[in-house]
Amino acid sequence: MPKTYLSLTLAAAWLASPLAHADGVDRALDAFHATCLAHGPDFERTATLAKTRGWTPLVDGAALAPVDAMKAFRGWQVTGDDLPAGTMVAVTRATMDGRSVQTCSLKLFDVDRAEFEKRFFHRTDAEKIGEERKGRQVSRLFILIAGNRKQLVHLTSPAVRSTANAIIASSIVDD
């Protein structure tokens, strides 16, 4: 009898724990926050982090960049348990509306995009300032304060729910 009681008590404690409810969406949000939002995009810091952690450089990952007028691009396929499986990370130095900016992007796979966006709003003070549909993708632009900096956040995902659940989450800050 005491074994059964202990087992039920442990099971109830586990279900009440936030760890029991952590899933791929929470892990994806944590990865985006730690890599891009907490300190804002930082080209050199991210390149150093990638080298330290042994991430595999991307040959071409320009599609990860949220800004077209790039001056410099570095991208990596994440290896190890640092971030969710298959994650790609990219940083750029670019020009946007005549200003120098830095960007940091994560491409995350097997993430429910609607749930990602819902939890993103729950965790931040983001305000939606735009939306664009282009072909099979929808891009949403938000503004928020994170890492003591005003940041633009650009979320890009498939427009149709039946396509693969992948999302590109990017942060953009003035350089």
Residue pairs with C-beta under 8 A, 6 or more apart in sequence:
14 20
24 84
24 110
24 111
24 112
25 111
25 112
25 115
25 116
25 119
26 119
27 84
28 84
28 106
28 108
28 111
28 116
28 167
28 169
29 116
29 119
29 120
29 123
31 83
31 84
31 87
31 106
31 108
32 106
32 108
32 169
33 123
33 146
35 46
35 49
35 83
35 89
35 104
35 106
36 104
36 105
36 106
36 169
36 170
36 171
37 124
37 146
37 147
37 151
37 153
37 171
38 146
38 147
39 45
39 147
40 102
40 104
40 146
40 147
40 149
40 151
40 171
40 173
41 91
41 102
41 103
41 104
41 171
41 172
41 173
42 91
42 102
42 104
43 72
43 74
43 91
43 92
43 93
43 102
46 74
46 89
46 91
46 104
47 74
47 91
50 57
50 74
50 76
50 89
53 78
53 79
53 80
53 82
54 79
54 80
55 76
55 77
55 78
55 79
55 82
55 89
56 76
56 77
56 79
57 74
57 75
57 76
57 77
58 64
58 75
58 76
58 77
58 88
58 90
61 73
61 75
61 88
61 90
62 70
62 73
64 75
64 88
64 90
64 105
64 107
64 168
64 170
65 73
65 90
65 92
65 94
65 103
65 105
65 170
66 103
66 105
66 154
66 156
66 168
66 170
66 172
67 92
67 94
67 95
67 96
67 101
67 103
67 172
68 94
69 94
69 95
69 96
70 92
70 93
70 94
71 92
71 93
71 94
71 95
71 100
72 92
72 93
73 90
73 91
73 92
74 90
74 91
74 92
75 88
75 89
75 90
75 91
76 88
76 89
76 90
77 86
77 87
77 88
78 86
78 87
78 88
78 89
83 89
83 106
84 108
84 109
84 110
84 111
85 109
85 110
86 108
86 109
86 110
87 106
87 107
87 108
87 109
88 106
88 107
89 104
89 105
89 106
90 103
90 104
90 105
90 107
91 102
91 103
91 104
91 105
92 102
92 103
92 105
93 100
93 101
93 102
93 175
94 100
94 101
94 102
94 103
95 101
96 172
99 174
99 175
100 174
100 175
101 172
101 173
101 174
101 175
102 172
102 173
102 175
103 170
103 171
103 172
103 173
104 170
104 171
105 168
105 169
105 170
105 171
106 168
106 169
106 170
107 166
107 167
107 168
108 116
108 166
108 167
108 168
108 169
109 164
109 165
109 166
110 165
110 166
111 165
111 166
111 167
112 165
113 155
113 157
113 158
113 165
113 166
113 167
114 161
116 155
116 167
116 169
117 140
117 155
120 126
120 153
120 155
124 144
124 146
125 144
125 145
126 142
126 143
126 144
126 153
127 142
127 143
127 144
128 140
128 141
128 142
129 141
129 142
129 143
130 140
130 141
131 138
131 139
131 140
131 141
132 138
132 139
132 141
133 139
133 159
135 159
136 158
136 159
136 160
136 163
137 156
137 157
137 158
137 159
138 156
138 157
138 158
138 159
139 154
139 155
139 156
140 154
140 155
140 156
141 152
141 153
141 154
142 152
142 153
142 154
142 155
143 150
143 151
143 152
143 153
144 150
144 151
144 153
145 151
146 171
149 173
150 173
151 171
151 172
151 173
152 171
152 172
152 173
153 169
153 170
153 171
153 172
154 168
154 169
154 170
154 171
154 172
155 167
155 168
155 169
155 170
156 167
156 168
156 170
157 166
157 167
157 168
158 164
158 165
158 166
